Amino acid sequence: MESLSRTLPASWFCSSALYQLERRAVFLKAWHLLGPVTRFQNRNTPVLYEIAQSHMTPSGLLFATLSMDTLPFEEYFAGLENLTNRVDFTKLPHRRSISYEGRFNWKTMIDGFQECLHCQYTHPTFSKYYPPKFYSVTNHLNFSQHIADPCKPDDGLFLYFFPICTLNVYGGGMSSFRTLPSPIPGVSRMEFDYYHAGTDEEFEEYFKFVRQVALEDFELCEKAQENLQRGVYGEGILNPKKENGVAFYQQRVRKAVRELFEKENVPQSFLASIL
Ligand SMILES: [Fe+2]
């Protein structure tokens, strides 16, 4: 059992002191997906982001980072452009954006995104489209590719960008969400952007489908967070095949937080006290 990955303990999902560490260890030095360039077409409509450096992929995706100390884009997301270059994102117009708060830690949402064990039970409509028995996740240095059917690697593009952004091209359109952390560890803000090249009617049909999946996840995350905060769930062992995406990103968080701790020479007793 030694070689199996364990989950982060529940305290990591409920600690505001840990969030302060994550701000510096995880969010500051990452590349965040802002969206395809089509998000920024109307000069009169401000789209607010803080950008210290930015990068645009050949296929039209725009990324930003908040620190000059972040690894160069090509190193941070090595191999990513081979995947994103399959889609011309400049051909997908921005159709709608929505944003709302959820009562869960940002990692609770990413936990759910990074595995599909819950899909069959939680997402009956999605599971009809992509039967979860084939589902697999391939992890790279700072991103994961989800493959719904390994026999059809070109059907749909599902990507997770460490730490908080996702990109989902399927069902004729594309959605992207960011799970924004907050100083209250049990609260996050969800920001969704929707892109589609079809008619209004086609877009609305697509929108209804993807919103259904998002609402199902939202409910699951709020319930999971309740259990984390009440002490119902502590920590456990991750399934090495079906939860390798969760293991990957949680290990990245754990490593980044511990490295910051060592760099700042903070006594181990402090780490023990907040976790
Ligand atoms: Fe889900």
Residues whose N, C-alpha, C, O or C-beta is under 5 A from the ligand:
A	BS01	LIG	G112 D217
